[in-house]
């Protein structure tokens, strides 16, 4: 078996065997197969795709390239993954809801890169919060709080780290089997019994059309099912930022407000839907019963209590739940006004993410520092009426940036039109089931 032969097969759209796929992944991780040959193979995959079986084999080979966690917990373990978006802080709401309903949520998350935020960055805006937990400490937090959120270890799915970096450099990112294997290899390696996938679609998402989003969702659900896990996916909207806050500490505050029953409707709606789906996978009842269970966890304050317990166990200052001044405070702020009256028909999600990035809330490279105070608070959202000169948003930053120029740029992310064009769409578009 040689890499030349495998590239030749895939170049002619010939299906690879399980043994061949395992050999490719192991060889690349060990360094015996060079970048240029893997690059050629990735491009062939982009052109001809992979079969369901090949995709499942690639996913499992990647998952087994590092540690495969055996959680050994006495309750059903559920995990959630979002394909990324602007203002997406659902993990901070969903995980404590599910935990308060008797299901463990051992969550390993990533940092943000570019205009999409990372859950780890958000949590590290909490003074003292520790996301770098040893495995035993991670499991201990899960047992006590019902959930934990920590950064991915360096030994988790090393194949994905190498392959993703190469895909990013060789324009081979936009392949559904490769996206699927990247996401699902990490989910399978962390050992959850059930996985709910939040597949974003729209201007601020990687998948721009519902058709693309459904193909990715169906591929990931198939792989999860083939791996023996309960798995489902929700296709959800990312044509505008989720909620009214974008930026690390600002999003944590909005998540806490949602756990207090005061958050924005779209964030609450999506969080309830995701939590209910996780509870359903854990056999906690019918879909309707699981929705009511999730709603009750918010109303009763049990989810907020779990969130506070997790913060305390991971070294954070629990006082932030009632005193937001304990977060680092921005040094500068600026209001954003619109030059005309009308109805807000759209908010460019990707441009909003770029505004937040320029304020310092995101990172241009993996080594960039984050300004935890930076971000945007929207005063208006899609469907709202706004008058000329009325405040549309407020920008916050402690970074050395041209906030006045960024404010002018921010005013251009709003699309103003007639009332009939300003319909608030449903957040949930479709559920793909694999159980």
Secondary structure, DSSP 8 states (H G I E B T S, - for coil): --HHHHHHHHHTT----HHHHHHHHHHHHHTSS-HHHHHHHHHHHHHH---HHHHHHHHHHHHTTS-------SS-BEEEEE---SS--THHHHHHHHHHTT-BEEEEE---BBTB--HHHHHTTSTT------HHHHHHHHHHHSEEEEE--TTS-HHHHHHHHHHHHTT----HHHHHHHHHHHHHHTT-SEEEEEEEESTTSSB-SHHHHHHHHHHHHHHHHHTT-EEEEEEEE-SS-SSSEESHHHHHHHHHHHHTT-S-HHHHHHHHHHHHHHHHHTT-S-HHHHHHHHHHHHHTSHHHHHHHHHHHHTT--GGGGT-GGGS---SEEEEEE-SS-EEEEEE-HHHHHHHHHHHTSSBSSTT----TT-EEEES--TT-EE-TT-EEEEEEE-SSS-HHHHHHHHHTTEEEE-GGG-----SEEEEEEE-
